Amino acid sequence: MFHKIFFTLALLFTITFSAYSNDISEGYKVGDQVSDFVIDNYDGSQYSLAKSGAKATVIIFMSTECPFVQPYTDRLISLNNEFGSKGIVIWGINSNKTEPTEEVMNHAKEKNYNFPVLKDNENVVANQFGAARTPEVFVIDNNTMTIIYHGRIDDNKEADKVTSNDLQNALNDFLAGNAITVNETKAFGCSIKKQ
């Protein structure tokens, strides 16, 4: 009798824990509708996904230290130059607990990013999206508030070895009104250091 009760309780705990874990850690997938978030940033501005004023918002989870993020500086600036005037907003988001706000602010200035880098204190946005890596990209269609692309920026951290410009291709498809040919890729990089 004791074994049946123990087994039943263990099974119930496992099912409950698994369901809870999936709710908080899986985040969003392509096609999912996203909830708004608001970040009061160190630059004195408030950033709201629902009020970005864009056709689409590109969220790139970033790091000040990750060796997979640093080589993308010029490519990210170029992407913002290419798509900013076409109604695409790019936001970098730093969710690493090991990288304080002042470091994030100084890093963004040193890199001369032409887009805002937001500090995600306590990993609220990273947890909401299920982001695990830097760099990791989510593109949101602001009209429907749905994820239309998730994954990497391109297929190689070394610019001269890139063979597939995945994020650029997805944005071009979106702006042309076409279905995104490749809407999901595998992000590679450093793990986000969460609370």
C-alpha positions as CSV (number, residue, x, y, z in Angstrom):
1,M,0.0,0.0,0.0
2,F,2.8,2.4,1.0
3,H,4.6,1.8,-2.4
4,K,1.4,2.6,-4.3
5,I,0.9,5.9,-2.4
6,F,4.6,6.8,-2.8
7,F,4.5,5.9,-6.5
8,T,1.3,8.0,-7.1
9,L,2.8,11.0,-5.3
10,A,6.1,10.7,-7.1
11,L,4.2,10.5,-10.5
12,L,2.0,13.5,-9.6
13,F,5.1,15.6,-8.6
14,T,6.9,14.7,-11.8
15,I,3.9,15.6,-14.0
16,T,3.3,18.8,-12.1
17,F,7.0,19.8,-12.2
18,S,7.3,19.0,-15.9
19,A,4.3,21.1,-16.8
20,Y,5.5,24.0,-14.7
21,S,9.0,23.7,-16.2
22,N,7.7,23.8,-19.7
23,D,5.6,26.9,-19.0
24,I,8.6,28.9,-17.7
25,S,11.5,27.7,-19.7
26,E,10.4,26.9,-23.3
27,G,9.6,30.4,-24.2
28,Y,8.2,31.3,-27.6
29,K,8.4,29.4,-30.9
30,V,7.9,30.7,-34.4
31,G,4.2,31.5,-34.9
32,D,3.6,32.1,-31.2
33,Q,1.9,35.4,-30.2
34,V,4.0,37.3,-27.7
35,S,3.1,39.4,-24.7
36,D,4.3,42.9,-24.4
37,F,7.2,43.8,-22.2
38,V,8.5,47.2,-21.0
39,I,12.1,48.0,-20.0
40,D,13.0,51.3,-18.3
41,N,16.5,51.5,-19.7
42,Y,19.7,53.1,-18.4
43,D,19.5,55.6,-21.3
44,G,16.4,57.2,-19.7
45,S,14.0,55.8,-22.3
46,Q,11.2,53.3,-21.9
47,Y,11.0,50.5,-24.4
48,S,7.7,48.7,-25.0
49,L,7.5,46.0,-27.7
50,A,3.8,46.9,-28.4
51,K,4.8,50.6,-28.8
52,S,8.0,50.2,-30.9
53,G,6.3,51.8,-33.8
54,A,7.8,49.3,-36.2
55,K,6.6,46.9,-38.8
56,A,8.8,44.3,-37.1
57,T,11.1,44.4,-34.1
58,V,14.3,42.4,-34.1
59,I,15.4,41.4,-30.6
60,I,19.0,40.2,-30.3
61,F,20.2,38.8,-27.0
62,M,23.7,40.1,-26.6
63,S,26.7,40.1,-24.3
64,T,29.6,42.4,-23.5
65,E,32.0,39.5,-23.2
66,C,30.9,36.6,-25.3
67,P,33.5,35.9,-28.1
68,F,30.6,34.9,-30.4
69,V,28.9,38.3,-30.1
70,Q,31.9,40.6,-30.5
71,P,32.6,39.8,-34.2
72,Y,29.0,40.8,-35.1
73,T,29.4,44.5,-34.4
74,D,29.8,45.7,-37.9
75,R,27.2,43.3,-39.3
76,L,24.6,44.5,-36.7
77,I,25.3,48.1,-37.5
78,S,25.0,47.3,-41.2
79,L,21.7,45.5,-40.7
80,N,20.3,48.5,-38.8
81,N,21.5,50.8,-41.5
82,E,19.8,48.6,-44.2
83,F,16.5,48.0,-42.5
84,G,16.0,50.9,-40.0
85,S,14.5,53.1,-42.8
86,K,12.2,50.3,-43.9
87,G,10.3,50.1,-40.6
88,I,12.4,47.5,-38.8
89,V,13.6,48.2,-35.3
90,I,16.6,46.4,-33.8
91,W,17.0,46.2,-30.1
92,G,20.0,44.5,-28.4
93,I,19.1,43.0,-25.0
94,N,21.6,42.0,-22.4
95,S,20.3,39.6,-19.8
96,N,23.6,38.4,-18.3
97,K,23.6,38.8,-14.5
98,T,27.4,38.9,-14.7
99,E,27.4,42.0,-16.8
100,P,26.2,45.1,-14.8
101,T,24.3,48.0,-16.3
102,E,27.3,50.3,-16.4
103,E,29.3,47.7,-18.3
104,V,26.5,47.2,-20.8
105,M,26.2,51.0,-21.3
106,N,30.0,51.5,-21.8
107,H,30.2,48.5,-24.2
108,A,27.4,49.9,-26.4
109,K,29.2,53.3,-26.5
110,E,32.6,51.6,-27.3
111,K,31.1,49.6,-30.1
112,N,29.2,52.6,-31.5
113,Y,26.0,50.6,-31.8
114,N,23.4,52.5,-33.8
115,F,20.5,50.8,-32.0
116,P,19.7,50.6,-28.4
117,V,21.1,47.9,-26.1
118,L,18.7,47.3,-23.2
119,K,19.5,45.8,-19.8
120,D,17.2,43.0,-18.9
121,N,17.5,43.0,-15.1
122,E,16.6,39.6,-13.5
123,N,16.3,38.0,-17.0
124,V,12.6,38.8,-17.3
125,V,12.6,39.2,-21.1
126,A,15.1,36.3,-21.6
127,N,12.9,34.0,-19.6
128,Q,9.7,35.2,-21.3
129,F,11.2,34.4,-24.7
130,G,13.1,31.3,-23.6
131,A,16.4,32.8,-24.8
132,A,19.4,30.7,-23.9
133,R,22.3,32.0,-26.0
134,T,24.1,35.2,-27.1
135,P,23.7,36.0,-29.9
136,E,20.1,34.7,-30.3
137,V,17.5,36.5,-32.4
138,F,13.7,36.8,-32.3
139,V,11.8,38.8,-34.9
140,I,8.3,39.9,-34.0
141,D,5.7,41.0,-36.5
142,N,4.4,44.0,-34.7
143,N,1.1,44.0,-36.5
144,T,0.2,40.5,-35.2
145,M,2.7,40.4,-32.3
146,T,3.9,37.0,-33.4
147,I,7.3,35.5,-33.7
148,I,8.2,35.2,-37.4
149,Y,11.9,34.3,-37.1
150,H,14.0,32.7,-34.4
151,G,17.7,31.7,-34.3
152,R,21.0,32.9,-35.5
153,I,22.1,36.1,-37.3
154,D,24.0,34.1,-39.9
155,D,25.9,30.9,-40.1
156,N,29.4,32.0,-39.0
157,K,30.9,34.4,-36.5
158,E,33.7,35.1,-39.0
159,A,32.2,37.5,-41.5
160,D,34.3,36.3,-44.4
161,K,33.1,32.7,-43.9
162,V,29.3,33.4,-43.9
163,T,27.4,31.4,-46.5
164,S,23.8,32.1,-45.2
165,N,22.6,35.5,-44.0
166,D,19.6,34.1,-42.2
167,L,18.3,37.2,-40.4
168,Q,18.8,39.4,-43.4
169,N,17.0,36.9,-45.6
170,A,14.1,36.7,-43.2
171,L,13.7,40.4,-43.0
172,N,13.8,40.7,-46.8
173,D,11.1,38.0,-47.1
174,F,9.0,39.8,-44.5
175,L,9.2,43.2,-46.1
176,A,8.4,41.7,-49.6
177,G,5.2,40.2,-48.1
178,N,6.4,36.7,-48.7
179,A,6.5,33.7,-46.4
180,I,9.8,33.5,-44.7
181,T,11.7,30.7,-46.4
182,V,13.8,29.7,-43.4
183,N,12.1,31.0,-40.2
184,E,14.0,29.0,-37.7
185,T,17.7,28.3,-37.3
186,K,19.9,27.1,-34.5
187,A,21.5,29.9,-32.5
188,F,25.1,29.4,-31.5
189,G,27.2,31.2,-28.9
190,C,27.6,31.6,-25.2
191,S,24.9,30.7,-22.6
192,I,23.0,33.5,-21.0
193,K,24.1,33.8,-17.3
194,K,20.7,34.0,-15.5
195,Q,19.8,34.8,-11.9
